[in-house]
Amino acid sequence: MEELILDLQFFANAGDVVNATANMTNAYTGVETPRSQNNGDATYMADELKSYYDTELLENTSVELFYAQFGRKQPLPKGRKGTVEWRKWNTFPRADQLVEAVIPAGKPFGMSSLTGSIDQYGIYTTISDKLEMQSYDDVIAGASKEMGRSAAETQEALIRNALYVGSNVMYCDEITLATGAYHASVSDWGALNYGATYGCPLTPEMINKAVTILKKARAPKINNRYYAVIHPSVAHDLRNSDGWLEPHKYAAPEQIFNGEIGELHGVRFIEDAFAPVIKGEDLASDSRTLTINNQSGYSGAITSVAFDGGTVANGALVGRYININGVSAKITANTTNSLTFASTNFGTITDNTVIYPGEGGAADQAIYATYFFGEEAFGIIEPDGRSLQMIIHDKDEIGGPLNQFSTIGYKFETNGATILYQERMLRVMSASSFSDVDDTNL
C-alpha cells in the first residue's frame, strides 16, 4: 500500500494577515492593508527566536496581574477533563442546651461543591521573511512584552467579569462633597453620582462599613487584612484621606502585593486600571440620549414612555437600561418612539426630560466597582501543561510553500474565576471625581 504523507501546515491560515515591510499583506490574495497607527503594530521583527522570549512573556504578564493574586489556585492535572470541582464542608449551628438524660437530635453534616470549566484563549502575529531580514534583535523582545500585557489584560478582564456577578453588593452613600457629611443613602447604581455639591465617592466611612460587613459575615482575612482592588480614578479621591498609609510604612518590600498602593481601616488596596468602570452605550444611532415626548409628562409608577431626539430601531434597546431622574429601568420592548419596562416610579417627568443610558450612574456618569476580598473568596483553575505559553514557528515550519513568514503568539486555558464564598467578597459601587470623563471598560 502506498504511504500517504500529509503536511498539516499546508492547511494553516497563518498567512491571512502578514506583517510585511510596508503594509499588512494577505499571503493568499496579495491584498494589502495599511498598518494601523492605533494598535502599535511593530515595523520590524527579529530573526533570532530565542528561548528567553518565553520568559519575557511570562514576566511581563505577572507584572500586570492583580486579581489573580487573591484567588485560590486549583491545579488541573494532564489527562483530566476541563472541569474542576471545589468542595467545602457545611457549617454547624450553635449547640443546643442539653436536657438531663435526654439524647438530643443529631445534626446533619455534609459538603457542598462548586464547579468551574476552562476555555482556551490566544493570539498571534505573522512576520514576512523580508521583514525578518531587516529587523533588529530587540524588537521581538518588545513584541513579547506587548503580548505579555495582552495576556494579562485578557486574564484580568476574565476574572473581573466573573466576579462582577457576585451577589454581595454595597452602594456608597451620597455625601456633601465640601464637608464629607452624609446627605442620603443610595440603593441602586442608577442613583450614584458626582456633582458640584453632592457625590457618592468611596470614602473612609464606606470602607469602614465594608470591613464591618465582611467581619459580620466572618470572612477570614488574608495575612490579618482584607484586600481591595480599586480603579485609579477611585483611588485618586481616597489617597488624601486621614489615616491613609503608604505601603512602605506598614510592610517590607517583599511583603507588598503587586500593585499595592496603601492601607486604610485594615484594608490594603491594589490599584488596577482594569477594575470595572461602567457606563452605557449610546441609546440611538445618531444620539447618546433621548428625550421624553409627552407635553403632559408622567408621574407615579409607569410602564412606558414616549420619546424623541434620536433614531432607534424596533427592539434595538431590549435588555438595555435607561436612567431618568437618577432611577434605572430595564427595557423589555421598544418601538421607534416608545420604551416599555416593568412598573417604575421615576418621580415627576416633564416634557423633554433627558433619558440617559442606564447602565452607569445618574446623568450618564461612569460608576466604579471596587472588590473587597477575604481569604479564598474565589478560585482559579491552573491546568497543568496548558497555562500561558509563547509559541514561535519559524518560516521553515509554517511559512507556506516558499517559507515566506514566521509566527509568534501565545495561548492559555483558564476558567477566569469561580466565586467560592459569596460572603467573603463584597462589591462596593461608587462614583468618583472622574465620573464625567471616564468611559466603560467592561
C-alpha positions in Angstrom: 0.0 0.0 0.0 1.3 3.4 -0.9 2.1 5.6 2.1 0.3 8.9 2.1 2.1 11.8 4.0 0.2 14.9 4.8 1.8 18.2 5.8 -0.8 19.6 8.2 0.9 23.1 7.9 -0.4 23.2 4.4 -3.9 23.8 5.8 -2.7 26.6 8.2 -4.2 30.0 7.6 -1.4 32.0 9.3 -0.9 34.0 6.2 -4.2 35.8 6.3 -2.5 38.8 7.7 1.2 39.0 7.4 3.4 41.9 8.8 5.3 43.0 5.7 7.8 45.8 5.3 5.2 48.4 4.2 1.7 47.2 5.0 -0.2 44.1 6.2 -0.4 41.6 3.4 -2.8 38.6 2.9 -0.4 35.8 1.8 -3.1 34.1 -0.3 -4.6 37.1 -2.1 -1.9 39.7 -2.0 -4.3 42.3 -0.8 -2.5 44.9 1.3 -4.0 46.6 4.4 -2.4 49.8 5.8 -0.7 49.3 9.2 -2.9 50.7 12.0 -1.3 53.6 13.9 -3.5 52.9 16.9 -2.6 49.3 17.8 1.2 49.7 17.9 2.0 47.3 15.1 5.7 46.6 15.0 7.6 47.8 12.0 10.4 45.3 12.3 10.7 41.8 13.8 13.9 40.0 14.8 15.1 36.8 13.1 16.6 35.3 16.2 13.9 33.3 18.0 15.5 32.6 21.4 14.0 30.8 24.4 14.2 33.8 26.7 11.3 35.4 24.8 9.0 32.9 26.6 10.4 34.1 29.9 9.9 37.7 28.8 6.2 37.0 28.1 5.6 35.4 31.5 7.5 38.1 33.4 5.5 40.9 31.8 2.3 39.0 32.4 2.9 38.6 36.1 3.7 42.3 36.5 0.2 43.2 35.2 -1.8 40.6 37.1 -3.7 41.9 40.2 -6.9 40.0 40.8 -5.2 36.6 40.4 -3.1 37.2 43.5 -6.1 36.6 45.7 -7.7 33.5 44.1 -7.4 30.0 45.4 -5.4 28.1 42.8 -6.7 24.7 41.8 -4.4 22.5 39.7 -5.9 20.5 36.9 -3.6 17.6 36.0 -3.0 16.5 32.5 -5.4 14.0 31.1 -8.3 15.3 33.1 -11.5 16.8 31.7 -11.6 20.6 31.6 -13.7 20.9 34.8 -12.7 21.3 38.4 -14.8 20.8 41.5 -14.2 22.8 44.6 -15.6 21.2 47.8 -16.3 22.9 51.1 -17.7 21.5 54.4 -21.1 22.7 55.5 -21.0 24.6 58.9 -22.8 23.5 62.1 -25.3 25.7 64.0 -24.6 26.6 67.7 -25.1 23.8 70.2 -28.5 23.2 71.9 -28.9 23.2 75.6 -29.0 19.6 76.8 -31.9 18.2 78.8 -30.9 15.8 81.6 -30.9 12.1 80.5 -32.4 13.0 77.1 -30.4 12.3 73.9 -30.5 15.3 71.6 -31.2 15.1 67.9 -28.1 14.8 65.8 -27.2 17.4 63.3 -26.7 16.6 59.6 -23.2 17.1 58.2 -22.1 17.2 54.6 -20.4 19.3 52.0 -21.3 21.4 49.0 -19.4 21.8 45.8 -18.9 24.3 43.0 -17.5 23.6 39.6 -15.6 25.6 37.1 -14.6 24.8 33.5 -11.8 26.1 31.4 -11.7 27.7 27.9 -8.8 28.5 25.6 -7.6 31.9 24.6 -4.8 33.1 22.4 -3.5 35.5 19.7 -0.6 35.5 17.2 1.1 37.8 14.7 2.8 36.9 11.4 6.1 38.3 10.1 7.3 38.1 6.5 10.8 36.7 5.6 11.8 40.0 4.0 10.8 41.9 7.2 12.8 39.4 9.3 16.0 40.1 7.3 15.6 43.9 8.0 14.8 43.5 11.7 16.7 44.3 14.9 17.2 41.7 17.7 15.4 43.6 20.4 12.1 44.0 18.5 10.9 40.5 19.1 11.5 41.0 22.8 9.4 44.1 22.5 6.6 42.0 20.9 7.0 39.5 23.7 6.4 42.3 26.3 3.4 43.6 24.5 2.0 40.0 24.3 2.6 39.7 28.0 0.5 42.8 28.6 -2.2 41.4 26.2 -2.3 38.1 28.1 -2.5 39.9 31.4 -5.3 42.2 30.2 -7.2 39.2 28.9 -6.9 37.3 32.2 -7.7 40.3 34.3 -10.8 41.0 32.3 -12.0 37.4 32.6 -11.5 37.3 36.4 -13.1 40.8 36.8 -16.1 39.9 34.7 -16.6 36.6 36.5 -16.5 38.3 39.9 -18.9 41.1 38.9 -21.9 38.6 39.1 -21.3 38.3 42.9 -24.4 38.9 44.9 -22.8 40.8 47.8 -23.1 44.5 46.8 -22.9 47.8 48.7 -23.6 51.3 47.3 -21.7 54.3 48.6 -23.8 57.0 50.4 -24.3 60.4 48.8 -22.3 63.0 50.8 -21.8 66.7 50.8 -18.5 67.0 49.0 -17.3 70.1 50.7 -17.7 68.7 54.2 -17.9 64.9 53.8 -21.2 64.9 55.7 -23.8 62.3 55.0 -26.6 63.5 52.7 -28.6 60.5 51.5 -28.4 56.7 51.2 -28.2 55.0 47.8 -29.8 51.6 47.0 -29.4 51.5 43.2 -26.5 52.0 40.9 -28.5 54.5 38.8 -28.6 57.0 41.7 -24.8 57.1 42.1 -23.5 60.5 41.1 -20.7 63.0 41.5 -21.8 66.7 41.1 -20.8 70.1 42.2 -22.4 69.8 45.7 -23.1 66.2 46.3 -21.5 62.9 45.3 -21.0 59.2 46.0 -17.3 58.6 46.2 -15.6 55.8 48.1 -14.8 57.3 51.4 -13.1 56.1 54.6 -16.6 55.8 56.2 -17.7 53.5 53.3 -14.5 51.4 53.7 -15.2 51.1 57.4 -18.7 49.9 56.5 -17.4 47.4 54.0 -15.0 46.0 56.6 -17.9 45.7 59.1 -20.0 43.7 56.6 -17.1 41.3 55.9 -16.4 40.9 59.7 -20.1 40.3 60.4 -20.0 37.6 57.7 -17.0 36.1 59.5 -15.0 36.4 56.3 -11.4 35.2 57.1 -8.7 37.7 56.5 -5.5 37.4 54.3 -2.4 38.0 56.4 -4.6 39.6 59.0 -6.0 42.1 56.5 -8.7 42.4 53.9 -7.7 43.4 50.4 -9.4 45.5 47.7 -8.8 46.1 44.0 -9.5 49.7 43.2 -9.6 51.7 40.0 -7.1 54.7 39.7 -10.0 57.2 39.5 -11.5 56.0 42.8 -8.0 55.7 44.4 -7.4 59.4 43.5 -10.3 60.5 45.6 -9.3 58.3 48.5 -5.5 58.7 48.9 -5.6 62.1 50.6 -7.9 60.8 53.4 -6.8 60.9 57.0 -5.3 57.6 58.1 -4.1 56.6 54.6 -0.8 54.7 54.9 1.7 54.2 52.0 2.9 50.6 51.7 6.5 51.3 52.9 5.0 52.4 56.3 3.5 49.1 57.1 5.2 46.3 55.1 8.6 45.3 54.0 9.1 45.4 50.1 8.9 41.6 49.8 5.5 41.7 51.7 3.9 44.1 49.3 1.4 42.7 46.8 1.7 43.5 43.1 0.0 46.9 42.5 -0.4 47.7 46.2 -0.7 51.5 46.9 -1.7 51.8 50.5 -3.8 50.8 53.5 -6.9 52.3 55.3 -9.1 50.9 58.0 -7.4 47.5 57.8 -7.8 47.1 54.1 -4.8 47.0 51.8 -5.6 48.5 48.3 -4.4 47.2 44.9 -4.6 49.7 42.1 -5.7 48.3 38.7 -6.8 50.2 35.6 -8.9 47.2 34.6 -11.1 47.5 37.8 -14.7 47.8 36.5 -15.8 51.1 35.0 -19.5 51.0 33.9 -21.2 53.4 31.5 -23.8 52.7 28.9 -23.5 52.9 25.2 -25.4 55.4 23.0 -29.2 54.9 23.1 -29.7 55.9 19.4 -27.7 55.5 16.2 -27.4 59.3 16.0 -27.7 60.4 19.6 -26.3 59.4 23.0 -29.5 60.3 24.8 -33.2 60.6 24.1 -35.9 62.9 25.5 -39.4 62.5 26.8 -42.1 63.3 24.2 -45.2 64.0 26.2 -46.5 67.5 26.9 -48.4 66.3 29.9 -45.4 64.5 31.3 -45.6 61.4 33.6 -45.8 60.8 37.4 -46.1 57.9 39.7 -45.4 54.3 38.7 -45.4 53.8 34.9 -44.6 51.1 32.5 -43.8 53.0 29.3 -42.8 56.4 27.9 -42.8 58.1 24.5 -39.6 59.6 23.3 -37.9 61.5 20.5 -34.5 63.0 19.9 -32.8 60.1 18.2 -33.2 57.3 15.7 -33.9 53.9 17.4 -34.9 50.7 15.5 -37.7 48.5 16.8 -36.3 46.2 19.5 -32.9 47.7 19.5 -32.9 48.6 23.2 -34.4 45.4 24.6 -32.3 44.3 27.5 -30.6 47.7 27.9 -31.2 50.1 30.8 -32.4 53.7 30.8 -32.0 56.3 33.5 -34.5 59.0 34.2 -34.1 61.3 37.2 -31.5 59.0 38.7 -33.7 55.9 38.6 -32.9 53.0 36.3 -35.2 50.6 34.5 -34.6 47.7 32.1 -36.2 47.9 28.7 -38.4 44.9 27.9 -39.7 46.3 24.5 -39.3 49.3 22.3 -40.6 50.8 19.1 -39.1 53.7 17.1 -40.8 56.2 19.6 -41.6 54.4 22.8 -40.0 52.4 25.6 -41.6 49.7 27.8 -40.3 48.4 31.1 -41.5 46.9 34.4 -43.5 49.3 36.6 -41.1 52.0 37.8 -41.5 55.3 39.6 -39.1 57.9 38.2 -40.7 60.7 40.1 -42.1 63.7 38.2 -41.2 63.6 34.5 -41.8 66.7 32.3 -41.7 67.0 28.5 -38.2 66.9 27.1 -36.7 65.4 30.3 -33.5 63.7 29.2 -33.4 59.9 29.0 -29.8 58.7 29.7 -28.2 55.3 29.1 -28.9 53.4 32.3 -26.0 51.0 32.7 -24.0 53.7 34.6 -24.9 56.3 37.2 -27.1 59.3 37.2 -26.9 61.8 34.3 -24.8 59.5 32.2 -21.9 59.3 34.7 -19.4 56.5 34.9 -19.5 54.4 38.1 -16.9 52.0 39.5 -16.8 48.7 41.3 -14.2 48.1 44.0 -13.9 44.4 45.0 -13.1 43.7 48.7 -11.8 40.2 49.4 -11.4 37.8 52.3 -9.4 34.6 52.1 -10.2 32.2 49.2 -13.2 34.1 48.1 -12.8 32.8 44.6 -10.9 30.1 42.8 -8.8 29.9 39.6 -8.0 26.8 37.7 -4.4 26.2 36.8 -4.3 23.5 34.1 -1.0 21.5 34.0 0.7 22.0 30.7 -2.0 24.4 29.4 -1.1 27.6 31.2 0.3 30.6 29.5 2.9 29.7 26.9 4.6 31.5 24.0 4.5 29.7 20.6 7.0 30.6 17.9 7.1 29.0 14.5 9.9 29.7 12.1 9.2 30.3 8.5 10.7 26.8 7.7 7.8 25.3 9.7 4.8 27.4 8.8 5.7 29.8 6.1 3.8 28.3 3.2 5.3 26.7 0.0 8.1 29.4 -0.2 8.8 29.9 3.5 7.6 33.4 3.4 6.6 34.1 7.0 7.1 33.2 10.7 4.6 33.5 13.5 4.8 34.4 17.2 1.9 34.2 19.7 0.7 32.9 23.0 -2.2 30.8 24.3 -3.5 29.7 27.7 -6.5 28.0 29.3 -8.4 29.4 32.2 -11.8 29.5 33.9 -11.5 33.2 34.6 -12.7 32.8 38.2 -15.3 30.9 40.2 -16.8 32.5 43.3 -16.4 30.1 46.1 -17.8 32.1 49.0 -20.2 35.0 48.3 -19.9 36.2 51.8 -16.1 36.6 51.5 -16.3 39.1 48.7 -18.0 42.5 48.6 -18.5 44.7 45.5 -18.7 48.3 46.5 -20.2 50.6 43.9 -19.2 54.3 43.8 -18.8 57.3 41.6 -15.7 59.5 41.5 -14.5 62.9 40.5 -13.7 61.4 37.1 -17.2 60.1 36.5 -17.9 62.7 33.9 -14.8 61.8 31.8 -14.2 58.1 32.2 -15.7 55.5 29.8 -16.7 51.9 30.3 -14.1 49.1 30.2 -16.5 46.2 30.6 
